[in-house]
Amino acid sequence: MITVRLPDGSQREFDAPVTVAQVAANIGTGLAKAALAGKVNGDVVDTSYLIDKDSDLAIITDKDAEGIDVIRHSTAHLLAYAVKELFPDAQVTIGPVIDNGFYYDFSYKRPFTPEDLVAIEKKMTELAKKDEPVTRKVMPRDEAVAYFKSIGEAYKAEIIESIPADQEVSLYTEGKFTDLCRGPHVPSTGKLKVFKLMKLAGAYWRGDSKNEMLQRIYGTAWAKKEEQEAYLHMLEEAEKRDHRKLGKQLDFFHFQEEAPGLIFWHPKGWSIWQQVEQYMRKVYQDNDYQEVKAPQILDRGLWEKTGHWDNYRENMFVTESENRSYALKPMNCPGHVQIYNSDMRSYRDLPLRYGEFGQCHRNEPSGALHGMMRVRGFTQDDGHIFCTEEQIAEEVTAFHAQAMAVYAAFGFENIDVKLALRPDSRIGTEESWDIAEESLRSALRACGVAWTELPGEGAFYGPKIEYHLKDSLGRAWQVGTVQIDPSMPGRLGAEYVAVDNSRKTPIMLHRAIVGSLERFIGILIEHYAGALPLWLAPVQIAVLNISDAQAEYAQAVAQNLKKQGFRVHLDLRNEKITYKIREHSVQKLPYIIVIGDKERDAGTVAVRARGNVDLGVMPVDLLVERLKNEMDTKA
């Protein structure tokens, strides 16, 4: 007798081994039709999977996140099937699931075209409607290599040859198409109903620029048509909000080939930077951080001690002088340890909090660069707290409050907190990991916050809390983090004198709230579609005159506002007022002041808020009061 335990606590008993599909049918016809896969003892498997012992089972449908992944993975295989039908000479390589979709890489004698994508998607629809069963079989490695070589799939054969000879591999077949895959897959192609091919791109075989350039086809797949339509609408909105496009349109910054992955800041963009940096500097000051500045270039020997030279060398910019090797710093922490080490520290000095707007450089691959979101030179609101084990929870709790206040100030209300736990490859004892992980859990409990745990995703030296912001389009961005590091201080000789006069190694907490300022500003631009709130806007107010008769009064108003601390643009050009209003509205300014004869004679101003909202005529003092309140509240 085999007992199958279900998520609701109920049990089903069977006289013989039973498949996931059979269990679903035993529960009900509706569930049998909806079943896409199963989760047996925590592992996601095909519906054909045979349960031959007592097990926990959850039936996976398109209502489950795992079900959507199965749909997307299966749709990637459907794409490859369609390509082989239309272009028999094409060779298939790999096709994984990615956020919101999938891709598949192909080797083919000519570039695919947009017209090809239309034909491929049409063929995918035809194949899905056939509702062909998707079947799995297991084959010895060498037999699988021979099979794929026999059908001319050299890339698949190469992948399998990298697997140990004594292992077996799984193959999935739908119709005339067979592919290498671990699975799981939907039971038949008819389950794949909502998908769309998105774009073409290039990709090197196995990510190595020395290898052949393959053709990558991206697609998206969903359970319901309305979900896909919502996603495509979000992409349209994201295209409008692209920080690279808005950066050029609003004259914030630009990029050019002579400095790949680096930003040329224009005056308006640099003004945004200054507002972010000065706000974060006040956060440092209000929370007893001492601001420091470490060198940009450090000797190779220091990077060898930290382990970066052996494990991170390919991402570091290296230089030499007088027969010594140096590296441009990719991170700030080693420099902060040197500042800590410059004096003897006592337990009375701890916690010791250092903060730096530290500029870092990382030699990112050119293909990975993406506007401000992935750059080679960036500045972090980086900080390091040196403390004892007993102080960890209190420091993390305080940091959490700081981070949440900052995100709220910048207009982010939807924050996901995640706890990344010990990875397989790590340093330190199990006891030290237990203490570190429980310290972070304890701090999060004290904050009264819900969190998701990410097993295996911590840093090699310690666990970390991650803060994921959701922007106005619902996209998640991981920005802030606080990490426990008991390793680097010891590697670099950091100590403090304990209560009993013994020498102990402090714990170091790595912390950042906005992370890379460049990336964070890019997120802000897209979140607000360039229409930044008053306190961040590079130009807050434009003062416009209707004719030369008001020029002197307009100048006086502008000067008054500047003295009050506002960033003001005075436009006295001899242009029609409608033209000037339209031009400044396109620049997404928070406020436009229009001055005519009536306003000049009455000592007032006519005020328009962003979005062509007419606030009417008011005295300048009343406008200043309104603006200052908006600045103070960061509304």
PLY file of the C-alpha trace (Angstrom):
ply
format ascii 1.0
element vertex 635
property float x
property float y
property float z
element edge 634
property int vertex1
property int vertex2
end_header
0.00 0.00 0.00
1.32 3.45 -0.99
0.17 6.52 0.94
0.13 9.89 -0.81
-0.14 12.86 1.55
-1.75 16.00 0.09
-1.22 19.68 1.07
-4.59 19.93 2.83
-3.56 17.17 5.25
-5.67 14.47 3.61
-4.26 11.17 2.35
-4.90 8.86 -0.60
-3.92 5.20 -0.56
-3.08 3.08 -3.60
-2.43 -0.67 -4.00
0.40 -0.15 -6.53
2.78 2.56 -7.77
0.82 5.45 -9.22
1.63 8.45 -11.45
1.03 12.07 -10.49
-1.60 12.21 -13.24
-3.41 9.23 -11.77
-3.47 10.78 -8.32
-4.90 13.98 -9.82
-7.60 11.94 -11.59
-8.36 10.14 -8.34
-8.94 13.50 -6.67
-11.18 14.86 -9.43
-11.67 15.28 -13.18
-11.17 19.05 -13.02
-7.83 18.73 -11.28
-6.73 16.03 -13.72
-7.37 18.39 -16.64
-5.61 21.30 -14.92
-2.54 19.36 -13.78
0.69 20.55 -15.37
3.17 18.84 -13.04
3.53 17.59 -9.49
5.70 18.38 -6.50
6.78 15.10 -4.89
8.62 15.46 -1.59
9.58 19.01 -2.60
10.77 18.20 -6.14
8.82 19.37 -9.22
8.22 16.43 -11.58
6.21 15.51 -14.69
2.65 14.26 -14.32
3.97 10.92 -15.69
6.28 10.58 -12.67
5.71 7.26 -10.88
5.24 7.43 -7.11
6.40 4.09 -5.72
6.62 4.85 -1.98
4.85 6.92 0.65
5.22 10.55 -0.41
4.04 14.12 -0.04
2.40 15.39 -3.24
1.09 18.72 -4.45
-0.57 18.90 -7.88
0.80 21.90 -9.79
-1.54 23.91 -12.02
-1.24 27.23 -13.84
-2.25 28.95 -10.59
1.14 28.04 -9.09
4.42 29.84 -9.74
6.02 26.48 -10.50
3.26 25.87 -13.04
4.07 29.08 -14.90
7.73 28.04 -15.01
6.74 24.66 -16.46
4.63 26.43 -19.11
7.53 28.72 -20.04
10.08 25.94 -20.16
7.77 23.84 -22.31
7.11 26.81 -24.60
10.86 27.19 -25.13
10.88 23.60 -26.41
7.83 24.33 -28.56
9.82 27.22 -30.07
12.71 24.90 -30.89
10.26 22.39 -32.39
8.77 25.09 -34.63
12.21 26.34 -35.73
13.24 22.80 -36.71
10.01 22.41 -38.67
10.59 25.60 -40.64
14.40 25.58 -40.77
15.55 21.92 -40.66
19.23 22.91 -40.96
19.12 25.00 -37.79
20.86 23.51 -34.75
19.36 23.86 -31.29
21.50 24.64 -28.24
19.90 25.74 -24.91
16.56 27.26 -23.95
16.02 28.21 -20.30
13.25 29.99 -18.43
13.94 33.65 -17.55
11.88 36.30 -15.77
8.48 36.51 -17.48
9.46 34.21 -20.32
12.15 32.15 -21.98
14.70 32.13 -24.79
16.32 29.59 -27.08
19.67 29.87 -28.87
20.10 28.55 -32.40
22.92 28.13 -34.90
21.76 28.87 -38.44
23.41 29.82 -41.72
21.69 33.21 -42.02
20.29 35.74 -39.57
16.66 35.28 -38.59
14.41 38.22 -39.50
11.31 39.75 -37.89
9.32 38.04 -40.63
10.82 34.72 -39.52
9.60 35.38 -35.98
6.05 35.83 -37.26
6.27 32.53 -39.15
7.80 30.70 -36.18
5.11 31.94 -33.80
2.42 30.84 -36.26
4.01 27.39 -36.48
4.16 27.19 -32.67
0.42 27.85 -32.53
-0.21 25.11 -35.10
1.91 22.59 -33.17
0.27 23.49 -29.84
-3.18 22.93 -31.32
-2.19 19.37 -32.29
-2.06 18.67 -28.55
0.76 16.17 -29.00
1.83 14.30 -25.85
5.18 15.24 -24.33
7.00 12.08 -23.28
10.18 11.49 -21.31
12.77 8.75 -21.62
16.13 8.16 -19.97
19.21 7.22 -21.98
22.87 6.41 -21.13
25.20 9.35 -21.77
27.16 7.81 -24.64
24.01 6.57 -26.33
22.54 10.09 -26.11
25.71 11.59 -27.61
25.51 9.14 -30.52
21.82 9.90 -31.02
22.25 13.67 -31.26
25.28 13.34 -33.53
23.23 11.09 -35.80
20.59 13.80 -36.28
23.19 16.56 -36.79
22.78 18.28 -33.41
26.44 18.91 -32.61
25.74 21.39 -29.81
23.50 18.99 -27.92
26.13 16.27 -28.29
28.79 18.63 -26.90
26.61 19.46 -23.88
26.06 15.78 -23.12
29.75 14.93 -23.56
30.50 17.29 -20.65
28.42 15.07 -18.36
30.23 12.21 -16.53
30.21 9.01 -18.60
28.46 6.91 -15.96
25.40 9.16 -15.83
22.12 8.95 -17.69
20.32 11.87 -19.32
16.64 12.56 -19.92
15.15 13.35 -23.31
11.73 14.79 -24.04
9.81 14.14 -27.26
6.82 15.97 -28.72
5.76 14.99 -32.22
8.85 14.74 -34.43
11.05 16.76 -32.08
13.30 15.34 -29.35
15.37 17.51 -27.03
17.75 17.06 -24.12
16.23 18.35 -20.89
15.94 17.67 -17.17
12.29 18.73 -17.26
9.66 18.80 -16.08
7.31 19.61 -18.97
3.59 19.94 -19.51
1.89 16.64 -20.36
0.96 17.78 -23.89
1.51 20.75 -26.20
-2.18 21.66 -25.96
-1.47 23.13 -22.52
0.53 25.90 -24.22
-2.00 28.49 -25.37
-0.71 31.97 -24.50
2.73 32.97 -25.81
4.44 35.54 -27.96
7.90 35.83 -29.51
9.46 39.13 -28.52
12.82 39.82 -30.10
16.06 38.55 -31.63
19.53 38.94 -30.14
23.02 37.53 -30.44
24.66 35.28 -27.86
28.01 33.51 -27.85
27.95 29.76 -27.45
28.45 29.05 -23.76
28.89 32.78 -23.13
32.47 32.75 -24.49
33.34 35.48 -27.02
35.84 33.08 -28.61
32.97 30.82 -29.67
30.39 31.12 -32.43
27.79 33.87 -32.23
24.39 32.17 -31.98
20.94 33.63 -32.58
18.77 34.04 -29.53
14.99 34.21 -29.79
13.21 35.64 -26.75
9.60 34.89 -25.93
7.03 35.24 -23.19
4.36 32.77 -22.06
1.49 32.94 -19.59
-1.43 30.96 -18.26
-4.08 33.49 -19.33
-4.35 35.91 -22.23
-5.19 38.85 -19.98
-1.99 38.25 -17.98
0.09 38.39 -21.14
-1.72 41.52 -22.32
-1.01 43.19 -18.97
2.66 42.22 -19.28
2.92 43.56 -22.84
1.27 46.80 -21.73
3.80 47.06 -18.91
6.60 46.65 -21.46
5.14 49.46 -23.55
5.09 51.68 -20.48
8.62 50.62 -19.58
9.78 51.59 -23.07
8.35 55.07 -22.57
10.07 55.30 -19.18
13.46 53.98 -20.30
15.98 56.04 -18.35
18.36 56.14 -21.33
15.71 57.74 -23.52
14.52 60.13 -20.80
18.10 60.97 -19.84
18.69 62.28 -23.34
15.28 63.92 -23.69
15.55 65.74 -20.35
19.28 66.51 -20.72
20.35 64.56 -17.61
23.34 62.55 -18.91
24.74 60.67 -21.86
26.99 57.73 -22.75
29.57 57.47 -25.49
31.86 54.82 -26.90
35.04 56.42 -25.57
33.95 55.54 -22.02
31.92 52.32 -22.14
29.92 51.70 -18.99
30.63 55.18 -17.63
28.33 58.20 -17.40
28.75 61.78 -18.58
26.61 63.76 -16.14
25.02 66.97 -17.42
24.16 69.82 -15.03
20.54 68.72 -14.59
21.46 65.10 -13.98
24.21 66.04 -11.58
21.69 68.11 -9.64
19.62 64.94 -9.11
22.77 63.15 -7.98
23.49 65.90 -5.45
20.00 65.74 -3.98
20.29 61.96 -3.50
23.81 62.16 -2.08
23.04 65.02 0.31
19.92 63.28 1.57
21.87 60.07 2.18
24.66 62.06 3.86
22.10 63.35 6.34
21.01 59.74 6.96
24.66 58.98 7.83
24.81 61.95 10.20
21.47 61.29 11.86
22.46 57.70 12.64
25.96 58.29 14.03
27.98 57.21 11.00
31.38 58.78 10.55
31.94 59.61 6.90
35.30 58.47 5.55
37.12 58.33 2.22
39.44 55.48 1.25
41.87 55.43 -1.72
40.71 54.44 -5.21
43.78 52.29 -5.88
45.19 49.68 -3.49
48.19 47.38 -3.73
47.70 43.87 -5.10
48.84 42.38 -1.79
45.80 43.71 0.01
43.47 42.22 -2.59
45.27 38.90 -2.21
44.61 38.93 1.54
40.90 39.56 1.01
40.66 36.81 -1.62
39.55 39.17 -4.38
42.73 38.71 -6.44
42.16 34.97 -6.75
38.38 35.01 -7.05
37.51 38.35 -8.65
40.59 39.29 -10.69
38.84 39.23 -14.10
36.41 41.91 -12.90
39.11 44.27 -11.59
40.89 47.07 -13.44
44.62 46.59 -12.82
47.53 48.98 -13.24
51.25 49.06 -12.44
53.70 51.66 -11.18
57.38 51.24 -10.25
57.17 47.46 -10.53
54.17 47.24 -8.17
50.73 45.96 -9.15
47.62 47.81 -8.07
43.89 47.43 -8.59
41.20 50.06 -8.88
38.86 49.15 -6.04
35.74 47.14 -7.01
34.38 47.58 -3.48
35.00 49.75 -0.43
35.20 47.28 2.46
38.99 46.58 2.51
39.68 50.31 2.70
37.34 50.71 5.65
39.11 47.90 7.49
42.38 49.79 7.00
40.84 52.89 8.59
39.60 50.73 11.48
43.09 49.24 11.85
44.76 52.66 12.04
44.26 52.74 15.81
43.81 50.34 18.71
40.09 49.74 19.31
38.32 48.81 22.54
34.96 47.15 23.09
33.93 50.61 24.34
34.39 51.96 20.78
31.96 49.46 19.32
29.77 49.65 17.40
31.89 51.80 15.09
30.05 52.95 11.97
31.81 54.16 8.84
30.03 55.55 5.79
31.46 56.47 2.40
30.16 57.57 -0.97
32.73 55.22 -2.38
33.43 55.17 -6.09
34.07 51.65 -7.39
35.04 50.22 -10.76
34.30 46.74 -12.04
35.31 45.40 -15.43
31.88 44.22 -16.50
31.61 42.48 -19.90
30.53 44.94 -22.58
27.50 42.80 -23.41
26.25 43.08 -19.83
26.30 46.90 -19.72
22.86 48.50 -19.63
22.60 52.26 -19.27
22.79 53.29 -15.62
21.53 49.92 -14.43
24.79 48.08 -15.17
27.92 50.21 -15.39
31.67 49.89 -14.92
32.02 52.88 -12.63
29.56 53.53 -9.80
29.27 55.11 -6.36
27.63 53.43 -3.38
26.17 54.79 -0.18
28.44 52.22 1.36
28.84 51.66 5.05
30.50 49.19 7.39
29.68 48.62 11.03
32.30 47.02 13.28
30.58 45.40 16.25
30.43 42.40 18.55
28.21 39.35 17.96
25.90 40.59 20.73
25.37 43.90 18.89
24.40 42.43 15.51
20.64 42.24 16.05
20.41 45.78 17.44
22.46 47.22 14.57
20.46 45.38 11.93
17.19 46.50 13.51
18.34 50.12 13.41
19.51 49.74 9.81
16.14 48.32 8.77
14.35 51.38 10.17
16.77 53.66 8.32
16.27 51.81 5.03
12.48 51.80 5.20
12.39 55.53 5.96
14.66 56.25 2.98
12.57 54.17 0.57
9.41 55.94 1.73
11.05 59.34 1.21
11.90 58.42 -2.38
8.33 57.27 -3.01
8.68 53.48 -2.80
5.93 51.89 -0.72
6.08 48.24 -1.80
9.21 46.63 -0.35
9.97 42.91 -0.26
12.47 41.78 2.38
14.46 38.62 1.69
16.95 36.69 3.80
19.70 34.96 1.80
21.11 31.97 3.69
24.31 29.89 3.63
25.47 28.74 0.19
27.03 25.34 -0.51
30.45 26.94 -0.99
31.22 28.95 2.13
33.77 29.68 4.80
33.34 29.61 8.56
31.92 27.05 10.97
28.33 25.82 11.03
28.03 27.36 14.47
29.06 30.79 13.17
26.50 30.50 10.37
23.81 29.46 12.84
24.55 32.51 14.98
24.66 34.88 12.01
21.45 33.65 10.42
19.54 33.65 13.70
20.81 37.17 14.46
19.26 38.41 11.21
16.02 36.55 11.84
15.86 37.97 15.34
16.35 41.49 14.00
13.60 41.06 11.39
11.24 39.69 14.02
11.96 42.71 16.19
11.08 44.93 13.22
7.74 43.16 12.82
8.41 42.56 9.14
7.56 39.55 6.98
10.38 38.12 4.90
11.13 35.39 2.38
14.11 33.09 2.90
16.46 32.27 0.02
18.40 29.09 0.87
21.84 28.94 -0.69
21.90 32.58 -1.87
23.99 34.16 0.88
27.51 35.44 0.30
30.33 32.93 0.80
31.29 34.73 4.02
27.87 35.29 5.59
24.08 35.66 5.26
22.42 38.87 4.17
19.12 40.72 4.17
18.07 42.11 0.78
15.58 44.90 0.08
13.64 44.63 -3.19
11.70 47.72 -4.26
8.71 47.53 -6.58
8.36 50.50 -8.88
5.24 52.06 -10.35
5.11 49.33 -13.02
5.42 46.53 -10.46
9.00 45.69 -11.42
11.25 44.56 -8.58
14.71 46.07 -8.05
17.12 44.75 -5.45
18.92 47.76 -3.95
19.69 47.74 -0.24
21.43 45.03 1.74
22.93 44.33 5.13
25.41 41.46 5.34
27.22 39.78 8.21
30.94 39.23 7.58
33.01 37.58 10.32
35.75 36.72 7.77
37.31 39.83 6.23
38.19 41.57 9.53
40.19 38.51 10.55
41.90 38.22 7.17
42.99 41.84 7.43
44.02 41.73 11.08
41.21 43.77 12.63
40.96 43.42 16.41
39.53 45.04 19.50
40.36 44.75 23.19
37.54 42.89 24.93
36.29 43.37 28.51
38.73 40.71 29.75
41.66 42.45 27.94
41.84 39.66 25.33
42.11 40.48 21.64
39.04 39.62 19.59
38.05 39.99 15.94
35.04 42.24 15.38
32.08 41.32 13.21
31.74 43.56 10.16
28.32 44.42 8.76
28.30 45.54 5.13
25.34 47.85 4.55
23.94 49.99 1.76
20.47 51.47 1.39
20.25 52.75 -2.18
23.31 50.80 -3.33
24.75 52.17 -6.57
23.64 55.81 -6.81
23.81 55.57 -10.60
21.48 52.60 -10.71
19.18 54.06 -8.06
18.80 57.30 -10.02
18.02 55.24 -13.11
15.30 53.44 -11.12
13.94 56.79 -9.90
13.78 58.18 -13.44
11.81 55.15 -14.64
9.62 55.00 -11.53
8.53 58.62 -12.03
8.78 58.58 -15.87
11.17 61.52 -15.52
8.62 63.62 -13.60
10.63 63.68 -10.38
9.08 65.02 -7.16
9.81 68.62 -6.27
12.67 67.89 -3.85
14.57 65.88 -6.48
13.71 67.81 -9.64
16.81 69.49 -11.13
14.73 72.52 -12.13
11.85 73.02 -9.74
10.25 76.18 -11.09
10.27 77.99 -14.42
9.39 81.70 -14.30
7.94 82.92 -17.61
7.01 86.44 -18.68
4.36 87.16 -21.31
6.15 90.22 -22.69
9.13 92.47 -21.99
6.88 94.66 -19.86
7.04 92.07 -17.06
10.73 91.17 -17.40
11.93 93.20 -14.42
9.24 91.81 -12.08
9.87 88.24 -13.36
13.56 88.65 -12.55
12.72 89.85 -9.04
10.39 86.86 -8.47
13.01 84.41 -9.74
15.69 85.97 -7.55
13.42 85.81 -4.51
12.73 82.10 -5.09
16.43 81.36 -5.54
17.20 83.07 -2.24
14.60 80.79 -0.64
16.69 77.84 -1.85
14.72 76.75 -4.91
16.21 75.72 -8.25
14.72 78.21 -10.71
14.93 78.78 -14.46
14.07 82.28 -15.70
12.76 82.35 -19.27
12.59 85.89 -20.67
12.74 84.86 -24.32
10.68 86.80 -26.82
8.44 83.85 -27.63
4.71 83.25 -27.40
3.73 82.28 -23.85
1.93 79.16 -25.11
5.16 78.00 -26.75
7.18 78.59 -23.59
4.64 76.79 -21.40
4.57 73.81 -23.74
8.36 73.62 -23.90
8.80 73.61 -20.13
5.91 71.16 -19.66
7.70 68.68 -21.93
10.68 68.98 -19.57
8.37 67.71 -16.78
8.99 70.67 -14.44
7.00 70.55 -11.18
5.86 74.19 -11.40
5.58 76.90 -14.05
4.96 80.52 -13.03
3.43 82.84 -15.62
3.63 86.61 -15.15
1.56 89.10 -17.06
0.59 92.71 -16.44
-2.09 91.77 -13.86
0.35 89.67 -11.82
3.06 92.34 -12.02
0.70 95.11 -10.91
-0.77 93.03 -8.04
2.57 91.58 -6.92
1.30 88.03 -7.52
2.08 85.05 -9.79
-0.08 82.66 -11.85
0.93 79.10 -10.99
0.66 75.90 -13.01
1.56 72.55 -11.47
2.87 69.65 -13.52
0.21 67.98 -15.64
-1.21 71.37 -16.72
-2.98 71.85 -13.39
-3.99 75.51 -12.98
-3.49 76.54 -9.34
-4.62 80.09 -10.01
-3.07 83.38 -8.96
-1.40 83.76 -5.55
1.11 85.94 -3.68
4.71 84.76 -3.90
4.83 84.20 -0.13
1.90 81.76 -0.34
3.62 79.90 -3.18
6.83 79.66 -1.15
4.90 78.25 1.81
3.31 75.64 -0.45
6.65 74.67 -2.00
8.46 74.43 1.33
5.75 72.20 2.74
6.01 69.97 -0.30
9.80 69.85 0.06
9.66 69.07 3.78
7.08 66.31 3.44
8.60 64.98 0.19
5.04 64.64 -1.09
0 1
1 2
2 3
3 4
4 5
5 6
6 7
7 8
8 9
9 10
10 11
11 12
12 13
13 14
14 15
15 16
16 17
17 18
18 19
19 20
20 21
21 22
22 23
23 24
24 25
25 26
26 27
27 28
28 29
29 30
30 31
31 32
32 33
33 34
34 35
35 36
36 37
37 38
38 39
39 40
40 41
41 42
42 43
43 44
44 45
45 46
46 47
47 48
48 49
49 50
50 51
51 52
52 53
53 54
54 55
55 56
56 57
57 58
58 59
59 60
60 61
61 62
62 63
63 64
64 65
65 66
66 67
67 68
68 69
69 70
70 71
71 72
72 73
73 74
74 75
75 76
76 77
77 78
78 79
79 80
80 81
81 82
82 83
83 84
84 85
85 86
86 87
87 88
88 89
89 90
90 91
91 92
92 93
93 94
94 95
95 96
96 97
97 98
98 99
99 100
100 101
101 102
102 103
103 104
104 105
105 106
106 107
107 108
108 109
109 110
110 111
111 112
112 113
113 114
114 115
115 116
116 117
117 118
118 119
119 120
120 121
121 122
122 123
123 124
124 125
125 126
126 127
127 128
128 129
129 130
130 131
131 132
132 133
133 134
134 135
135 136
136 137
137 138
138 139
139 140
140 141
141 142
142 143
143 144
144 145
145 146
146 147
147 148
148 149
149 150
150 151
151 152
152 153
153 154
154 155
155 156
156 157
157 158
158 159
159 160
160 161
161 162
162 163
163 164
164 165
165 166
166 167
167 168
168 169
169 170
170 171
171 172
172 173
173 174
174 175
175 176
176 177
177 178
178 179
179 180
180 181
181 182
182 183
183 184
184 185
185 186
186 187
187 188
188 189
189 190
190 191
191 192
192 193
193 194
194 195
195 196
196 197
197 198
198 199
199 200
200 201
201 202
202 203
203 204
204 205
205 206
206 207
207 208
208 209
209 210
210 211
211 212
212 213
213 214
214 215
215 216
216 217
217 218
218 219
219 220
220 221
221 222
222 223
223 224
224 225
225 226
226 227
227 228
228 229
229 230
230 231
231 232
232 233
233 234
234 235
235 236
236 237
237 238
238 239
239 240
240 241
241 242
242 243
243 244
244 245
245 246
246 247
247 248
248 249
249 250
250 251
251 252
252 253
253 254
254 255
255 256
256 257
257 258
258 259
259 260
260 261
261 262
262 263
263 264
264 265
265 266
266 267
267 268
268 269
269 270
270 271
271 272
272 273
273 274
274 275
275 276
276 277
277 278
278 279
279 280
280 281
281 282
282 283
283 284
284 285
285 286
286 287
287 288
288 289
289 290
290 291
291 292
292 293
293 294
294 295
295 296
296 297
297 298
298 299
299 300
300 301
301 302
302 303
303 304
304 305
305 306
306 307
307 308
308 309
309 310
310 311
311 312
312 313
313 314
314 315
315 316
316 317
317 318
318 319
319 320
320 321
321 322
322 323
323 324
324 325
325 326
326 327
327 328
328 329
329 330
330 331
331 332
332 333
333 334
334 335
335 336
336 337
337 338
338 339
339 340
340 341
341 342
342 343
343 344
344 345
345 346
346 347
347 348
348 349
349 350
350 351
351 352
352 353
353 354
354 355
355 356
356 357
357 358
358 359
359 360
360 361
361 362
362 363
363 364
364 365
365 366
366 367
367 368
368 369
369 370
370 371
371 372
372 373
373 374
374 375
375 376
376 377
377 378
378 379
379 380
380 381
381 382
382 383
383 384
384 385
385 386
386 387
387 388
388 389
389 390
390 391
391 392
392 393
393 394
394 395
395 396
396 397
397 398
398 399
399 400
400 401
401 402
402 403
403 404
404 405
405 406
406 407
407 408
408 409
409 410
410 411
411 412
412 413
413 414
414 415
415 416
416 417
417 418
418 419
419 420
420 421
421 422
422 423
423 424
424 425
425 426
426 427
427 428
428 429
429 430
430 431
431 432
432 433
433 434
434 435
435 436
436 437
437 438
438 439
439 440
440 441
441 442
442 443
443 444
444 445
445 446
446 447
447 448
448 449
449 450
450 451
451 452
452 453
453 454
454 455
455 456
456 457
457 458
458 459
459 460
460 461
461 462
462 463
463 464
464 465
465 466
466 467
467 468
468 469
469 470
470 471
471 472
472 473
473 474
474 475
475 476
476 477
477 478
478 479
479 480
480 481
481 482
482 483
483 484
484 485
485 486
486 487
487 488
488 489
489 490
490 491
491 492
492 493
493 494
494 495
495 496
496 497
497 498
498 499
499 500
500 501
501 502
502 503
503 504
504 505
505 506
506 507
507 508
508 509
509 510
510 511
511 512
512 513
513 514
514 515
515 516
516 517
517 518
518 519
519 520
520 521
521 522
522 523
523 524
524 525
525 526
526 527
527 528
528 529
529 530
530 531
531 532
532 533
533 534
534 535
535 536
536 537
537 538
538 539
539 540
540 541
541 542
542 543
543 544
544 545
545 546
546 547
547 548
548 549
549 550
550 551
551 552
552 553
553 554
554 555
555 556
556 557
557 558
558 559
559 560
560 561
561 562
562 563
563 564
564 565
565 566
566 567
567 568
568 569
569 570
570 571
571 572
572 573
573 574
574 575
575 576
576 577
577 578
578 579
579 580
580 581
581 582
582 583
583 584
584 585
585 586
586 587
587 588
588 589
589 590
590 591
591 592
592 593
593 594
594 595
595 596
596 597
597 598
598 599
599 600
600 601
601 602
602 603
603 604
604 605
605 606
606 607
607 608
608 609
609 610
610 611
611 612
612 613
613 614
614 615
615 616
616 617
617 618
618 619
619 620
620 621
621 622
622 623
623 624
624 625
625 626
626 627
627 628
628 629
629 630
630 631
631 632
632 633
633 634
